[in-house]
Amino acid sequence: MTKQMNAVFYLGPEHIELREMSLPEPNAGELLVKIRAATTCGTDVKMYRRGHPKFPPPFVFGHEFGGDVVGVGKGVTNFQAGMRVTANVFAECGTCFYCLRGQGNLCENLTYNFGAFAEYMIVPESIVRKNTFEIPSHISYAEAALLEPLVTVVHGWRKVASKPRETAAIIGAGGPISLMFIQLLRISGVEKIIAIGRSSLRLNVARELGATEIVNAKEVNTTESVRDLTAGYGADIVIECAGKKDTWESSVDMVRKGGRVLWFGGLPGGEKVELDAARIHYGEIDLLNMHGGTAENAREAFDLIASGRLDMKPLLNGELPLRQVEDALQQMIAGEVVKMVINPEL
């Protein structure tokens, strides 16, 4: 008799369902992993609300996980049953136009890794080869599950190239991405970190993790506040994590001449923004964009977690069973939590 397992299926906008399905078998090069912890993500929220253009429903979603290897496909030599593992959400092919130019995050043949909101999941062959890591014993499954968002943050951090004594402003502070950025900016010696957000609860977490200044966007003009905190110049670096048209535009107003803006939060396709071209041109403002991260970023991100240089615990605000994934996503939407841990064994 075929073994069964439980998994959370995305069926359409704001329509998910816990279903029973056959337990998969790993093919050559793949791993079967028993999920011990899966964490909720902003991408999960976006998928819950509007789906994913590359994945028509129904499909099992969730992509941040830590678990135990329970099945090993033919040809896998680096992993064996019983190992504690985590993995990035995708892996590049290594041979396409972009990969050959060191831009694996833009790979034309990305392999994706969804299905973490389940009792078990298959890790695809290319991800096993490039972006799967053994979790050290002192790191929890839930902390290790935060690898994927940290990969993207490491990629962005390397692009802005923050330096000692600089000032950075983070828009959308208090969410998991911003909290990781704050810690990496501290590592690189940034002197002043201005956290801008709308949730007092989340802004307090940002302060705990290293933000030196807090700006509540509900109470003040954020651009004026950043200028007041930087002697009128503006920040050396502005990182936009909110993914909104107005904050994309205001981020350019907050940065100093010669500064850098990183638009981390994506906008829907077709969205247009209005910017002061003269200020950008004559002020020599660098506008940076990013998507995902490379295998090199994934290795660096995993090493940051494994070494304990980043504190992941404040990003994890509770634990729920598979049947309450929707509750967890709603709590994220409401700004009540940073991330929730989904434990299939509850």
ABEGO torsion letter per residue (X at the ends): XBBBBBBBBBAEBGBBBBBBBBBBBBBBGBBBBBBABBBBBAAAAAAAAAEBAABBOBBBBEABBBBBBABBBBGBAABBBGBBBBBBABBBAGABAAAAAGBAAABAABBBBBGABBABBBBBAAAAAAABBBBBAABBAAAAAAAAAAAAAAAAAAAAGBBBGBBBBBBGBGBAAAAAAAAAAAAAGBABBBBBBABAAAAAAAAAAGBABBBBAAABBAAAAAAAAAGGAEBABBBBAAGBAAAAAAAAAABBBGBBBBBABBBBBGBBBBBBAAAAAAAGBBBBBBBEBBAAAAAAAAAAAAAGABBAAAABAEBBBAAAAAAAAAAAAAGABABBBBBAAX
